[in-house]
Amino acid sequence: MMMASNTRRFLLVTDAWQPQVNGVVRTWGHVLRELTALGIETEVVHPSLFRTVAAPKYPEIRLALCTPRAVGRRIDAFDPDYVHIATEGPLGLCARHWCLARGLSFTTSYHTQFPLYLKQYFAIPPGITYRLMKWFHGAAEATLAPTPGVMRELRSHGITRAQEWCRGVDTTQFRPLAPALPDLPKPIFLYAGRVAVEKNIEAFLRCDVPGTKVVVGDGPERKRLERRYTGVHWAGYRFGDDLAAHYSSADAFVFPSRTDTFGIVMLEANACGLPIAAYPVTGPIDVVKPGINGALDEDLATAAMRALDVPRASCIEHARSLDWRHCAQVVLDHVAPVRPMTCPIVTSLGGVLR
């Protein structure tokens, strides 16, 4: 399958891609640009290459109608040196099936806490979903986890090849700018991201804090929450300098999610000088350094008020220590060349072949 060439070829298979706006898309957009800068040829197999249907309860997310053969043709056409599967959706499943059928090695990454999401949306017990995650990722040569905490969590559920990854932030794009919301009553507490059940945004909106709450983003919960919380400033999606200017307008960034594996928006906010307020849970516990770039507390309002005392300069300095080139290099350190597999192949939810 590999072609004699001095240029290495990296193939990403992902069910989350543009025009979606989420952490998976942002992460891999940056990583692929860095890989290209390192002289690696990249290709993405994504939903827009196929017919799609709307995801249940999440209509803005489109799921590919695909088969292993159709996905395999695209893999073979690119002739990659490395295959990386970023998501556990239809494309990820088909790519996994194709590689296993051919006896080819691949790596995966873990971006979404599906055991927690599926419990919230469909009342599926997390134990069942963790078994599915172990089945999916168990055949990979390595599974990249965004933080040490997520890596330990995956290993505790039997995904023993989980490896620590990281995230970065583009400090040339996200930096302090003139405020976009200069006339709102201070202090301004801001959330940015998808407006969806799993983001726990209502915990932020219920916080008893002074000043103004701002929500940047959109999603299936926006209309309901907008009707209920009329005193909130709803800004919709913002991008580029406009997004940086909204971050720069606020006094604290409130991240209410209890299910995110990371939360790139926290680093973006830091890069604009905005301290973070969050729960001490997986994701924030590896991102927020109390007193340096934010505050953690089981009472979100307490964390928000405490974040106001964190120096903005300290947040910016923290963000500047993180970069996407390092994240791309970690990917290269763990990707496996396309070759006959060396790891145990998971054949069912309960067993493996060695």
C-alpha positions in Angstrom: 0.0 0.0 0.0 2.9 2.4 0.6 4.5 4.2 -2.3 8.2 4.8 -2.7 8.5 8.5 -2.0 10.5 10.9 0.2 7.3 12.7 1.2 5.4 11.1 4.0 1.6 10.9 3.6 -0.8 11.3 6.5 -4.5 10.4 6.1 -7.0 11.6 8.6 -10.5 10.0 8.8 -13.0 12.1 10.8 -16.8 12.3 11.1 -16.4 15.9 12.3 -15.2 18.4 9.8 -16.0 21.8 8.3 -18.5 23.5 8.3 -19.0 22.1 11.8 -17.6 24.3 14.6 -16.2 22.2 17.4 -13.0 21.2 19.1 -12.3 18.2 16.8 -12.5 20.4 13.7 -10.3 23.1 15.3 -7.8 20.7 16.6 -7.2 18.8 13.4 -7.3 22.0 11.3 -4.4 23.3 13.2 -2.5 20.0 13.4 -2.8 19.4 9.7 -1.5 22.8 8.9 1.5 22.1 11.1 2.1 18.7 9.5 2.0 20.4 6.1 4.6 22.9 7.3 6.8 20.0 8.4 6.7 18.7 4.8 4.1 16.0 5.3 1.3 15.6 2.7 -2.1 15.3 4.3 -5.5 14.2 3.2 -8.9 14.1 5.0 -11.8 11.7 4.5 -14.8 13.6 5.9 -18.6 13.5 5.6 -18.9 16.0 2.8 -17.4 13.4 0.4 -20.5 11.2 0.9 -24.2 11.5 1.1 -25.2 12.5 4.7 -28.1 12.4 7.1 -28.7 14.5 10.2 -27.4 13.1 13.5 -30.2 12.2 16.0 -31.0 15.2 18.3 -28.2 17.2 16.6 -29.4 18.1 13.1 -26.5 20.5 12.3 -24.1 17.5 12.5 -24.2 15.4 9.3 -23.4 11.7 9.4 -21.9 10.1 6.3 -23.8 7.3 4.5 -20.8 5.2 3.7 -19.5 1.6 3.5 -16.1 0.2 4.3 -15.5 -0.4 0.6 -16.2 3.3 -0.3 -14.0 4.6 2.5 -11.3 2.0 1.6 -11.2 3.2 -2.0 -10.3 6.7 -0.7 -7.7 5.3 1.6 -6.1 3.3 -1.2 -6.3 6.2 -3.6 -4.2 8.4 -1.3 -1.8 5.6 -0.5 -0.9 6.8 3.0 2.1 6.1 5.1 -0.1 6.7 8.2 -3.8 6.3 8.9 -5.3 8.1 11.8 -9.0 7.7 12.8 -10.2 10.7 14.8 -13.9 9.8 15.5 -16.0 6.8 16.4 -18.8 7.6 13.8 -19.7 6.0 10.5 -16.5 7.0 8.8 -14.4 6.0 11.7 -16.1 2.6 11.9 -15.7 2.0 8.2 -12.0 3.0 8.2 -11.4 0.8 11.2 -13.1 -2.2 9.5 -11.2 -1.6 6.3 -7.8 -1.5 8.0 -8.6 -4.6 10.1 -9.7 -6.5 7.0 -6.4 -5.6 5.3 -4.3 -6.3 8.4 -3.1 -2.6 8.4 -2.1 -0.6 11.4 -3.7 2.7 12.4 -4.0 5.0 15.3 -7.0 6.8 16.9 -7.8 9.8 19.1 -10.3 10.3 21.8 -12.1 13.7 21.6 -15.7 13.1 22.9 -16.9 11.7 26.2 -19.5 9.5 24.5 -20.2 7.5 27.7 -21.4 10.7 29.4 -23.1 12.2 26.3 -25.1 9.1 25.5 -26.3 8.9 29.1 -27.6 12.5 28.9 -29.2 12.1 25.5 -30.4 8.5 25.5 -30.1 7.2 29.1 -27.6 4.5 27.9 -25.5 3.3 30.9 -21.9 4.5 30.6 -20.6 1.0 31.2 -22.0 -0.2 27.9 -20.5 2.8 26.0 -17.1 2.3 27.6 -17.1 -1.3 26.4 -17.8 0.0 22.9 -15.0 2.6 23.2 -12.7 -0.2 24.3 -13.7 -2.3 21.3 -13.2 0.6 18.9 -9.9 1.9 20.2 -8.5 -1.5 21.3 -7.4 -2.4 17.8 -5.3 0.8 17.4 -1.6 1.0 17.8 -2.1 4.1 20.0 -5.0 6.2 21.1 -4.2 9.9 21.6 -5.9 11.4 24.7 -6.0 15.2 25.1 -4.9 15.4 28.7 -3.2 13.2 31.4 -6.5 12.9 33.2 -8.3 11.6 30.1 -5.4 9.2 29.4 -5.7 7.7 32.9 -9.4 7.5 32.6 -9.2 5.6 29.3 -6.6 3.2 30.7 -8.8 2.5 33.6 -11.5 1.3 31.2 -9.1 -1.0 29.4 -7.9 1.2 26.6 -4.3 0.4 27.6 -2.6 2.0 24.6 -3.9 5.5 25.4 -1.1 8.0 25.1 -0.9 11.6 26.4 -1.5 14.3 23.7 -2.0 18.0 24.2 -3.6 21.1 22.6 -2.3 24.5 21.5 -3.5 28.0 20.7 -2.7 30.4 17.9 -1.6 33.5 19.8 -1.3 35.5 16.5 -5.0 35.0 16.0 -6.1 35.1 19.6 -4.7 38.1 21.4 -6.0 41.1 23.3 -8.1 43.4 21.0 -10.3 46.4 21.4 -13.5 45.2 23.1 -16.5 44.3 20.9 -19.0 44.8 23.8 -17.8 48.0 25.4 -21.2 49.2 26.7 -22.4 46.2 28.6 -22.5 46.4 32.5 -19.4 45.1 34.1 -18.1 42.6 35.1 -18.8 40.6 31.9 -18.9 36.8 32.2 -18.6 35.0 28.8 -19.2 31.5 27.5 -18.2 30.5 24.0 -19.0 27.2 22.3 -21.9 25.0 21.2 -25.2 25.7 22.9 -26.1 22.1 23.7 -27.3 20.0 26.6 -23.9 18.3 27.2 -22.2 21.7 27.6 -24.2 22.4 30.8 -24.6 26.0 29.8 -27.7 26.4 32.1 -25.4 26.1 35.1 -23.6 29.2 33.9 -26.9 31.1 33.2 -28.2 30.3 36.7 -25.1 31.7 38.4 -25.8 34.5 40.8 -23.1 37.0 39.7 -23.2 40.7 39.1 -22.8 42.4 35.7 -23.6 40.7 32.4 -23.6 37.2 31.0 -22.7 36.7 27.3 -23.1 33.5 25.3 -21.0 33.3 22.0 -22.1 30.4 19.9 -25.2 28.5 18.7 -26.8 25.1 18.8 -29.9 23.1 19.5 -30.5 24.5 23.0 -30.2 28.2 22.1 -33.9 29.0 21.3 -35.1 27.4 24.6 -32.4 29.1 26.7 -32.8 32.4 25.0 -36.5 32.5 25.8 -35.9 31.5 29.4 -32.9 33.8 30.1 -33.8 37.1 28.6 -31.2 39.1 30.5 -28.3 37.3 28.7 -26.6 38.8 25.7 -26.7 36.2 22.9 -24.0 36.9 20.4 -24.3 33.9 18.1 -21.2 32.4 16.4 -18.2 34.7 16.1 -15.0 34.0 14.2 -11.4 35.4 13.8 -10.8 38.8 15.1 -14.5 39.2 16.0 -14.2 36.3 18.3 -11.0 37.5 19.8 -12.6 40.9 20.4 -15.5 39.3 22.2 -13.1 37.4 24.5 -11.3 40.7 25.1 -14.6 42.3 26.1 -15.1 40.0 29.1 -13.7 39.8 32.6 -13.9 36.1 33.0 -14.6 33.1 30.8 -17.0 30.6 32.3 -16.7 27.0 31.2 -19.6 25.0 32.7 -19.1 21.7 30.9 -18.6 18.6 33.0 -18.1 16.3 30.0 -15.5 17.9 27.8 -12.2 16.1 27.3 -10.4 19.4 26.9 -12.0 22.7 25.8 -9.8 24.6 23.3 -11.9 27.7 23.9 -10.3 28.0 27.3 -6.9 28.4 25.7 -8.3 30.9 23.2 -9.8 32.9 26.1 -6.5 32.9 28.0 -4.6 34.1 24.9 -6.9 37.1 24.9 -6.1 37.8 28.5 -9.3 36.2 29.9 -9.1 34.0 33.0 -11.2 30.8 33.2 -13.8 29.8 35.7 -14.7 26.1 35.7 -15.6 23.0 37.7 -12.7 20.8 38.9 -13.5 18.0 36.5 -11.8 16.1 33.7 -10.7 18.7 31.1 -10.4 21.8 33.2 -8.3 20.2 35.9 -5.5 19.7 33.4 -6.0 23.1 31.7 -6.7 25.5 34.6 -3.8 26.4 36.9 -5.6 28.2 39.9 -4.4 31.7 40.3 -2.3 31.6 37.1 -4.9 31.3 34.3 -8.2 30.8 36.2 -10.1 29.4 39.1 -11.8 26.0 39.9 -14.7 25.4 42.3 -17.7 23.1 42.6 -19.7 26.3 43.0 -19.4 27.8 39.5 -20.4 31.3 40.7 -17.6 31.2 43.3 -15.1 30.2 40.6 -16.4 33.0 38.4 -15.9 35.6 41.1 -12.5 34.2 42.0 -11.4 34.3 38.4 -11.8 38.1 38.4 -8.7 38.4 40.6 -6.5 36.4 38.2 -4.1 38.8 36.3 -4.8 39.0 32.6 -1.0 39.1 31.9 -0.6 35.8 33.6 -3.3 34.2 31.4 -1.6 35.5 28.2 1.8 34.2 29.4 0.3 30.8 30.0 -1.3 30.6 26.6 2.0 31.6 24.9 3.6 28.5 26.4 1.3 26.2 24.3 1.6 25.8 20.5 0.2 23.7 17.8 3.6 22.7 16.4 4.3 20.7 19.5 0.8 19.0 19.3 1.6 18.0 15.7 4.9 16.6 16.7 3.2 14.5 19.4 1.0 13.0 16.7 4.1 12.1 14.6 5.7 10.5 17.7 2.8 8.1 18.0 1.4 7.4 14.5 2.1 3.9 13.3 3.4 3.3 9.7 0.9 1.5 7.6 2.0 -2.1 7.9 0.8 -5.5 9.3 -0.5 -4.8 12.8 1.5 -5.7 15.9 -1.2 -5.0 18.6 -3.9 -7.4 19.7 -7.0 -7.2 17.5 -10.2 -6.8 19.4 -12.7 -9.2 17.8 -15.7 -8.6 20.1 -16.7 -6.7 23.1 -15.3 -9.4 25.3 -12.1 -10.7 23.7 -9.0 -10.2 21.6 -6.8 -12.2 19.3 -3.1 -12.2 20.2 
